[in-house]
Amino acid sequence: MNLNQITIPVKDIERAITFYEGLGLTLIVKALPDYARFECNEGQSTFSLHQTDVPLHNTDTWIYFEVEKLHEKVAELVQKGYLFEELPSDKS
């Protein structure tokens, strides 16, 4: 079985598009104002956003992306202005 797609709700879809493009995802569908879909750079999965007016909570969705060179990617994102609650650290 292969994971095809995950869709998450967002309040501001255009702001979310900018955020995820900045992470390096490739926008493949832009159906404003309701929907956007991204292609992951590796594998076959896609990632989608849908506009919602329902109140969202910080604990509703957790998304994990993997990158080979984590420290370099984080440095790149910090240079772009992304903020991290916690920077990566090597742990046993």
DOMARTI-999966 format. One record per atom (N, C-alpha, C, CB): x, y, z negated. Coordinates in pm, whole numbers, padded with zeros to 5 digits, always signed. Glycine has a CB too. Layout:
<atoms>
XYZ
...
</atoms>
This chain:
<atoms>
+00084-00118+00000
+00000+00000+00000
+00089+00124+00000
-00096+00000-00121
+00051+00223+00076
+00123+00350+00085
+00032+00461+00039
+00175+00375+00229
+00084+00553-00040
+00007+00670-00080
+00000+00764+00039
+00070+00740-00203
-00120+00793+00084
-00139+00880+00199
-00137+01026+00157
-00270+00847+00270
-00220+01063+00061
-00238+01204+00032
-00290+01224-00109
-00333+01268+00132
-00251+01334-00168
-00307+01382-00295
-00360+01521-00269
-00200+01382-00411
-00479+01552-00318
-00537+01684-00303
-00563+01742-00442
-00669+01679-00220
-00518+01865-00463
-00539+01930-00593
-00618+02059-00574
-00404+01958-00662
-00692+02098-00678
-00766+02224-00673
-00674+02341-00709
-00887+02220-00768
-00696+02454-00644
-00623+02577-00676
-00719+02695-00672
-00505+02598-00577
-00685+02799-00747
-00767+02920-00750
-00735+03013-00633
-00746+02994-00883
-00608+03023-00596
-00563+03114-00492
-00484+03034-00389
-00476+03231-00552
-00552+02991-00285
-00490+02899-00190
-00375+02963-00114
-00594+02848-00093
-00385+03090-00078
-00276+03153-00004
-00151+03166-00091
-00319+03291+00049
-00168+03198-00217
-00053+03205-00309
+00007+03065-00327
-00097+03263-00446
-00078+02964-00337
-00030+02827-00352
+00045+02780-00227
-00148+02732-00381
+00000+02820-00110
+00070+02786+00014
+00212+02843+00009
-00006+02840+00139
+00224+02968-00028
+00355+03031-00038
+00444+02956-00137
+00341+03179-00080
+00387+02917-00251
+00462+02846-00353
+00515+02713-00300
+00374+02822-00476
+00429+02632-00242
+00470+02498-00197
+00559+02503-00072
+00348+02413-00169
+00538+02600+00015
+00632+02616+00127
+00770+02652+00074
+00581+02725+00227
+00774+02735-00029
+00900+02773-00090
+00973+02655-00151
+00877+02877-00194
+00898+02555-00198
+00960+02434-00251
+01021+02349-00140
+00858+02352-00328
+00978+02372-00016
+01032+02297+00096
+00933+02207+00166
+01146+02217+00049
+00807+02207+00123
+00706+02127+00192
+00670+02195+00324
+00580+02107+00103
+00631+02116+00423
+00597+02168+00555
+00445+02179+00569
+00656+02079+00666
+00396+02299+00591
+00253+02322+00609
+00211+02265+00744
+00218+02473+00600
+00113+02172+00743
+00068+02112+00869
-00078+02144+00901
+00086+01961+00863
-00157+02185+00799
-00295+02227+00822
-00321+02350+00735
-00398+02112+00789
-00369+02455+00799
-00405+02577+00726
-00547+02614+00766
-00304+02695+00757
-00643+02567+00688
-00784+02590+00716
-00841+02682+00609
-00863+02455+00721
-00799+02808+00617
-00842+02907+00517
-00989+02940+00534
-00758+03036+00527
-01057+02967+00426
-01005+02990+00291
-01013+02867+00201
-01080+03102+00228
-01041+02751+00257
-01073+02636+00171
-00967+02527+00158
-01193+02575+00221
-00874+02516+00252
-00792+02394+00256
-00656+02419+00319
-00865+02285+00332
-00556+02348+00269
-00422+02346+00329
-00362+02209+00304
-00330+02461+00271
-00280+02164+00397
-00216+02032+00382
-00069+02042+00420
-00288+01925+00471
+00014+01975+00342
+00158+01977+00360
+00210+01837+00387
+00228+02037+00238
+00321+01832+00457
+00391+01707+00480
+00514+01707+00390
+00430+01690+00632
+00534+01595+00321
+00654+01581+00240
+00772+01554+00333
+00639+01466+00135
+00891+01601+00294
+01008+01589+00381
+01058+01447+00393
+01120+01675+00330
+01027+01363+00295
+01068+01223+00298
+00944+01135+00275
+01178+01194+00190
+00945+01018+00330
+00832+00927+00312
+00717+00964+00403
+00786+00928+00168
+00601+00909+00373
+00484+00929+00458
+00371+01004+00388
+00435+00798+00506
+00392+01045+00265
+00285+01109+00188
+00262+01253+00232
+00317+01105+00040
+00138+01296+00216
+00104+01436+00236
+00042+01489+00107
+00006+01454+00356
+00034+01619+00099
-00008+01688-00021
-00103+01799+00022
+00114+01745-00102
-00222+01804-00039
-00322+01902+00004
-00369+01988-00112
-00440+01832+00067
-00420+02104-00075
-00480+02198-00169
-00622+02226-00125
-00396+02329-00179
-00711+02241-00221
-00845+02289-00186
-00883+02400-00282
-00949+02174-00189
-00948+02501-00226
-00990+02619-00302
-01105+02582-00395
-01032+02734-00208
-01098+02629-00520
-01206+02604-00614
-01231+02727-00699
-01173+02483-00704
-01352+02742-00745
-01387+02848-00839
-01410+02791-00979
-01513+02923-00792
-01395+02660-00992
-01409+02593-01122
-01289+02629-01208
-01423+02438-01105
-01308+02661-01335
-01193+02693-01421
-01093+02577-01426
-01240+02727-01563
-00966+02611-01412
-00860+02512-01417
-00785+02524-01549
-00763+02529-01296
-00734+02413-01597
-00655+02411-01719
-00515+02364-01684
-00720+02320-01828
-00416+02407-01759
-00278+02369-01732
-00254+02220-01743
-00185+02441-01826
-00343+02146-01805
-00322+02003-01825
-00399+01917-01725
-00363+01965-01964
-00461+01977-01626
-00544+01899-01533
-00464+01811-01439
-00629+01992-01453
-00354+01859-01387
-00281+01786-01283
-00131+01796-01308
-00315+01841-01144
-00064+01681-01294
+00083+01677-01301
+00131+01620-01169
+00134+01590-01423
+00225+01687-01105
+00278+01643-00977
+00428+01629-00991
+00240+01743-00862
+00481+01518-00944
+00625+01494-00951
+00678+01477-00810
+00656+01368-01037
+00775+01561-00774
+00846+01548-00647
+00989+01507-00680
+00843+01683-00564
+01046+01424-00598
+01184+01381-00618
+01274+01445-00513
+01196+01227-00612
+01392+01486-00557
+01493+01539-00466
+01627+01475-00501
+01501+01695-00474
+01711+01457-00401
+01840+01392-00421
+01935+01478-00505
+01905+01360-00287
+01949+01603-00470
+02044+01693-00536
+01967+01792-00622
+02135+01767-00432
+01921+01746-00737
+01830+01824-00821
+01890+01957-00864
+01792+01743-00943
+02012+01956-00917
+02073+02079-00967
+02087+02184-00856
+02209+02049-01029
+02124+02140-00736
+02137+02232-00624
+02001+02288-00582
+02205+02163-00505
+01899+02201-00582
+01764+02246-00544
+01711+02346-00645
+01668+02126-00533
+01732+02320-00773
+01687+02413-00877
+01758+02547-00860
+01713+02355-01018
+01888+02546-00837
+01963+02671-00816
+01906+02749-00697
+02113+02640-00794
+01874+02678-00590
+01814+02740-00471
+01680+02805-00506
+01795+02636-00359
+01597+02733-00582
+01465+02786-00618
+01476+02905-00714
+01380+02677-00682
+01571+02901-00806
+01594+03014-00897
+01633+03137-00816
+01704+02979-01001
+01718+03119-00714
+01757+03230-00627
+01636+03289-00554
+01862+03184-00526
+01537+03206-00524
+01415+03251-00457
+01317+03318-00553
+01347+03134-00388
+01345+03309-00685
+01258+03373-00783
+01167+03279-00859
+01176+03473-00716
+01181+03149-00840
+01100+03052-00914
+01147+03049-01060
+01109+02911-00851
+01052+03038-01151
+01082+03030-01293
+01060+02887-01341
+00995+03129-01374
+01147+02839-01428
+01136+02705-01484
+01116+02714-01634
+01261+02622-01450
+01024+02633-01686
+01007+02625-01831
+01128+02558-01896
+00877+02548-01867
+01186+02464-01824
+01304+02392-01874
+01390+02356-01754
+01263+02263-01956
+01518+02385-01762
+01609+02349-01654
+01647+02202-01667
+01734+02438-01656
+01683+02139-01557
+01720+01997-01564
+01846+01976-01647
+01741+01940-01424
+01851+01862-01711
+01971+01824-01786
+01990+01675-01771
+01961+01864-01938
+02115+01633-01766
+02147+01490-01754
+02129+01424-01889
+02291+01468-01700
+02054+01316-01890
+02026+01243-02014
+02047+01094-01989
+01881+01271-02065
+02079+01023-02095
+02098+00878-02081
+01963+00809-02079
+02184+00823-02196
</atoms>
